[in-house]
Amino acid sequence: MKGTNYIYASAKLRALEKLILDATDIERMIDAPDLSGAFKVLHDTDYGDNLLEVDPVNYRDALREDFAQLHDLLQRITPKQELFELILLDRDFINIKLFFKSKLYGVDVNQYIKENVIYSPRHLKDFIYETHIHSPEILQAYISEQKGQVMEQEMKDVIYRVSKRLKENTRPDELDAILTQEYFDLKQQLAEMIGSRFIKNYIKMEIDTANLLIWVRVKRLGLSKEKLKEKLIKGGHADIQRMLQLYPEETRGLRSFVNANFDLKILEVFEQFCENDNLWELEKAVDDYKVRYARMAKHFSYGPEVIFAYYLAKVNAVTNVRIILTGKLAGLPTQAIRETIREVY
């Protein structure tokens, strides 16, 4: 598809980008004396129309409504169905994982499914790409009974492949590893269809950062190299064979690998992690690394990159809002909240 087909959507989202939570908004929220004061700051952002009659302690309701509107908007204006499906994939796989865990382990996931609703009750039925909307009911029916035709074939294939690999004694962490690989395989398949080098490289970067955190967590737990091999995700730029060779050396033994595959900021935080073992700082550095990459989409006048990056920016903004408001609700010190904030798109 020609990039010019994205001109309308790109222009609209460029205008909306200006309303996304920025650094000034974040500072105002952090410096607010309490939850109510921080919540009021959101009235000046693109969350404003979802805050009417919402009590500050129910801020999650406003965020869910905003995400419902975001998905409805993107479904209306995204000209290529694979891009829209890629954007929905995170939420779809969360639901898939929940339903498989319910089927295998008898876990009650109903409350978690409700929390993961991304479409408003007013969702129209004449949107394009209707078959790309894999509602929880559709996914659950297909996973439990292999029923349901209103699904993309690649999603059916994922569920079929996962089902074939599962056994009665499959551990929850094994299920997570299987689904994570399927998730990234499908993301890369969709990215190839979209044809954007920016999006393809972003997904590979996601895999690399995920593998870095997997290596570190496996090392902290003292698990075997075989367990690490099961968990590492294929398809990134970085050589996972090299990661296996470096295991189970001391964590700092991975320094040369980090230096070769990530930027200086990641390296600096990794070196700090080797000294203080503060995993949350490394996780934050990884999130910031993704934001820095996403910002490069600002150099595109139009195209799938603009839509994809706008979605990433909104996800990042929601993360920061939750960090701040949850901190205010818990009465955390201002500095403690500030230290956990992610970089702004």
matplotlib code that plots the C-alpha trace (Angstrom):
import matplotlib.pyplot as plt

x = [0.0, 1.3, 2.3, 0.0, -3.0, -2.0, -2.1, -5.5, -4.9, -1.4, -2.6, -5.4, -3.1, -0.4, -3.0, -4.0, -0.4, -0.3, -2.9, -1.0, 0.4, 3.7, 6.6, 5.0, 1.7, 3.7, 5.5, 2.3, 0.7, 3.7, 3.9, 0.2, -0.4, -2.8, -4.7, -7.4, -5.0, -3.1, -6.3, -7.4, -4.3, -5.7, -8.6, -6.1, -5.1, -6.8, -8.3, -10.5, -13.7, -13.6, -13.3, -16.8, -18.4, -15.5, -14.2, -10.4, -10.2, -11.9, -9.3, -8.9, -12.4, -11.4, -8.3, -10.3, -12.8, -10.0, -8.5, -11.9, -12.2, -8.6, -9.3, -12.5, -10.7, -7.8, -10.3, -12.0, -8.9, -6.3, -6.1, -4.4, -6.0, -2.7, -1.7, -4.9, -4.6, -1.0, -2.2, -4.8, -2.5, -1.2, -4.7, -5.7, -2.8, -3.5, -6.9, -5.6, -3.1, -5.9, -8.3, -5.6, -4.7, -8.4, -8.7, -5.5, -5.5, -9.1, -8.3, -11.2, -10.2, -13.5, -12.4, -9.2, -11.1, -13.4, -10.4, -9.0, -12.0, -10.9, -14.1, -16.8, -20.4, -21.3, -18.9, -20.5, -20.9, -20.3, -16.6, -14.1, -12.0, -14.8, -13.4, -10.2, -12.0, -11.4, -13.7, -13.1, -16.2, -14.9, -11.5, -12.8, -15.1, -12.3, -9.8, -12.3, -14.2, -12.4, -15.6, -16.1, -15.5, -15.2, -11.5, -8.4, -6.8, -3.4, -5.1, -6.8, -3.4, -1.8, -4.4, -4.2, -0.4, -0.4, -3.1, -1.1, 2.0, 0.2, 0.1, -1.5, 1.7, 2.6, 3.7, 2.4, 5.8, 6.1, 2.7, 3.9, 7.0, 5.1, 2.6, 5.3, 7.1, 3.8, 3.0, 6.3, 6.2, 2.7, 3.8, 6.7, 4.4, 2.1, 5.0, 6.2, 2.7, 2.7, 6.1, 7.5, 11.2, 10.6, 7.9, 9.9, 12.9, 10.8, 9.5, 13.0, 14.1, 11.2, 12.5, 16.1, 15.0, 12.7, 15.5, 17.8, 15.3, 14.7, 18.4, 18.7, 15.6, 16.6, 20.1, 18.6, 16.4, 19.4, 17.7, 19.5, 20.7, 18.0, 15.3, 16.9, 16.9, 13.2, 12.4, 14.5, 12.6, 13.7, 13.6, 15.5, 18.7, 20.8, 22.4, 20.6, 23.2, 25.7, 23.4, 23.4, 27.1, 27.5, 25.2, 25.7, 28.5, 28.2, 25.7, 28.4, 29.7, 26.9, 28.3, 29.9, 26.7, 24.7, 27.3, 27.1, 23.3, 21.9, 22.6, 24.8, 21.9, 20.9, 24.6, 24.9, 21.8, 22.9, 26.2, 24.4, 22.1, 25.2, 26.1, 22.7, 20.5, 17.6, 15.7, 13.0, 15.6, 16.7, 13.0, 12.4, 15.6, 14.2, 10.9, 12.7, 14.8, 11.6, 10.2, 13.4, 13.1, 9.4, 10.2, 12.0, 8.6, 8.3, 10.5, 7.8, 5.4, 2.9, 2.7, 2.0, 4.8, 2.8, -0.2, 1.9, 4.0, 0.9, -0.5, 2.9, 2.8, -0.7, 0.3, 3.3, 1.2, -1.3, 1.7, 2.8, -0.7, -1.1, 2.3, 1.5, -2.1, -1.4, 1.5, -0.7, -3.4, -0.8, 0.7, 4.1, 6.7, 7.0, 10.6, 9.7, 7.0, 9.3, 12.0, 9.6, 8.3, 9.0, 10.4, 7.8, 7.1]
y = [0.0, 3.4, 5.7, 8.4, 6.3, 7.2, 11.0, 11.6, 9.3, 10.8, 14.4, 13.6, 11.9, 14.5, 17.0, 14.7, 14.1, 17.6, 16.6, 13.6, 14.0, 15.9, 16.5, 19.7, 17.8, 15.1, 17.5, 19.2, 15.9, 14.8, 18.2, 18.1, 17.8, 14.8, 12.5, 15.0, 17.7, 15.3, 14.1, 17.7, 18.1, 15.5, 17.8, 19.8, 16.7, 14.3, 12.5, 15.6, 14.3, 11.1, 12.7, 14.1, 12.8, 10.4, 10.3, 10.5, 7.2, 5.6, 7.0, 3.5, 3.8, 7.0, 5.3, 2.3, 4.5, 6.5, 3.3, 2.2, 5.5, 5.1, 1.7, 2.9, 5.8, 3.7, 1.2, 4.1, 5.7, 2.9, 2.1, -1.2, -4.1, -5.7, -2.6, -2.4, -6.1, -5.5, -2.7, -5.0, -7.9, -7.1, -7.2, -10.3, -12.2, -11.2, -12.7, -15.8, -16.4, -16.0, -18.4, -21.0, -20.7, -21.1, -24.2, -25.8, -24.8, -24.0, -20.4, -18.0, -15.2, -13.4, -10.4, -10.0, -10.2, -7.4, -5.3, -5.9, -4.7, -2.3, -1.6, 0.6, -0.7, 1.9, 0.2, 0.3, -2.7, -1.1, -0.5, -1.8, -4.8, -6.1, -9.7, -8.4, -7.8, -10.9, -10.3, -12.3, -14.4, -15.4, -16.2, -18.2, -20.3, -21.1, -22.0, -24.2, -25.8, -24.9, -23.1, -19.8, -18.7, -14.9, -14.9, -14.3, -17.5, -16.6, -16.3, -19.7, -21.1, -19.7, -21.3, -24.6, -24.7, -23.8, -26.4, -29.1, -28.4, -28.4, -31.4, -32.1, -31.3, -28.2, -25.6, -22.0, -20.6, -23.0, -21.8, -18.2, -19.0, -20.7, -17.9, -15.2, -16.8, -17.1, -13.5, -12.2, -14.5, -13.1, -9.5, -10.0, -11.7, -8.7, -6.2, -7.9, -7.5, -3.8, -3.3, -0.7, -1.1, 1.1, -1.2, -4.3, -3.0, -1.9, -5.4, -6.9, -4.4, -5.5, -9.0, -8.0, -6.0, -8.8, -11.3, -9.1, -9.0, -12.8, -13.5, -11.3, -12.8, -16.4, -15.6, -14.1, -17.2, -19.5, -21.5, -23.8, -23.0, -25.3, -23.1, -20.0, -21.6, -22.4, -18.8, -16.8, -15.4, -16.0, -13.4, -10.4, -8.7, -9.9, -13.3, -15.5, -18.2, -15.7, -15.1, -18.8, -19.0, -16.3, -18.1, -18.8, -16.3, -13.4, -10.9, -8.4, -11.0, -9.9, -6.4, -6.8, -8.2, -5.2, -2.8, -4.4, -4.4, -1.5, 2.2, 3.9, 4.7, 1.0, 0.1, 2.6, 1.3, -2.3, -1.5, 0.0, -3.1, -5.3, -3.2, -2.7, -5.4, -3.0, -4.7, -2.0, 0.5, -1.8, -2.4, 1.3, 1.8, -0.7, 1.1, 4.4, 2.8, 1.8, 5.4, 6.8, 4.5, 5.4, 9.1, 8.5, 8.2, 12.0, 12.2, 10.6, 13.0, 10.2, 6.5, 3.4, 4.6, 7.6, 5.5, 2.8, 5.4, 7.3, 4.1, 3.5, 7.1, 6.6, 3.4, 5.2, 8.0, 5.6, 4.0, 7.3, 8.3, 5.0, 5.4, 8.9, 8.4, 5.0, 6.7, 9.6, 7.2, 5.2, 8.4, 7.9, 10.7, 13.0, 11.9, 8.2, 8.8, 10.9, 8.2, 5.7, 7.9, 6.8, 9.1, 11.1, 10.5]
z = [0.0, -0.9, 1.9, 0.5, 1.6, 5.1, 4.7, 6.3, 9.3, 9.8, 9.7, 12.2, 14.6, 14.3, 15.5, 18.4, 19.4, 20.8, 23.5, 24.7, 28.2, 27.9, 30.3, 31.7, 32.4, 34.2, 36.4, 37.3, 38.3, 40.3, 42.1, 42.9, 46.7, 46.4, 44.1, 43.4, 42.4, 40.1, 38.6, 37.7, 35.5, 33.1, 32.3, 30.1, 28.1, 25.7, 28.8, 29.5, 27.9, 29.9, 33.3, 33.7, 36.8, 37.5, 41.0, 41.2, 43.0, 39.9, 37.5, 35.9, 34.5, 32.7, 31.3, 30.0, 28.3, 26.7, 25.3, 24.0, 22.1, 20.9, 19.3, 17.8, 16.2, 14.9, 13.4, 11.5, 10.1, 9.6, 5.9, 6.2, 8.1, 9.1, 10.9, 12.9, 13.8, 14.9, 17.2, 18.8, 19.2, 22.7, 24.1, 22.1, 23.5, 27.1, 26.7, 24.9, 27.8, 30.3, 28.6, 28.2, 31.9, 32.7, 30.5, 31.8, 35.5, 36.3, 37.1, 37.3, 34.8, 34.4, 36.5, 34.5, 31.2, 32.3, 33.2, 29.7, 27.7, 24.9, 23.2, 24.5, 24.7, 22.0, 19.6, 16.1, 14.0, 10.6, 11.1, 8.6, 9.6, 11.8, 11.5, 13.2, 16.4, 18.5, 21.4, 24.6, 23.8, 20.4, 21.7, 24.6, 22.4, 20.0, 22.7, 24.6, 21.8, 18.5, 17.5, 15.8, 12.3, 12.8, 13.3, 11.3, 10.1, 11.6, 15.0, 14.6, 13.6, 16.8, 19.0, 17.2, 17.5, 21.1, 21.9, 20.2, 22.3, 25.7, 27.9, 31.3, 33.1, 31.2, 33.7, 33.6, 32.8, 29.8, 28.6, 28.9, 26.9, 24.1, 23.8, 23.9, 21.0, 19.0, 19.9, 18.4, 15.4, 14.5, 15.1, 12.7, 10.2, 10.3, 10.1, 6.9, 5.4, 6.4, 4.8, 7.2, 8.1, 11.2, 12.5, 11.7, 13.6, 16.5, 17.0, 16.8, 19.3, 21.6, 21.3, 22.2, 25.3, 26.4, 26.1, 28.1, 31.0, 30.6, 31.0, 34.1, 35.7, 35.0, 36.5, 39.6, 40.1, 39.6, 36.9, 34.5, 31.0, 29.6, 31.3, 29.8, 26.4, 26.7, 27.6, 25.1, 22.2, 18.6, 15.9, 17.3, 16.1, 19.0, 19.0, 21.6, 21.1, 22.5, 25.4, 26.1, 25.9, 28.5, 31.0, 33.9, 34.3, 36.7, 35.5, 34.6, 32.2, 29.9, 29.7, 26.3, 24.9, 26.2, 24.9, 21.4, 21.1, 23.1, 23.6, 26.2, 28.5, 28.7, 29.3, 32.2, 33.9, 33.4, 35.0, 38.0, 38.1, 38.4, 41.6, 43.2, 41.8, 41.4, 38.6, 38.4, 37.3, 34.4, 33.5, 33.4, 31.2, 28.8, 28.6, 28.0, 25.3, 23.4, 23.7, 22.3, 19.3, 18.9, 18.8, 15.5, 13.9, 14.2, 11.2, 9.0, 7.4, 6.9, 6.8, 9.0, 11.2, 12.4, 13.4, 15.1, 17.0, 18.1, 19.6, 21.4, 22.7, 24.1, 25.8, 27.3, 28.5, 30.2, 32.0, 33.4, 34.5, 36.3, 38.0, 39.2, 40.3, 42.0, 43.8, 44.9, 46.1, 48.1, 49.6, 48.1, 48.3, 45.3, 44.6, 44.7, 42.0, 39.9, 39.8, 38.3, 35.5, 31.9, 29.3, 27.3, 23.7]

ax = plt.figure().add_subplot(projection="3d")
ax.plot(x, y, z, "-o")
ax.set_aspect("equal")
plt.show()
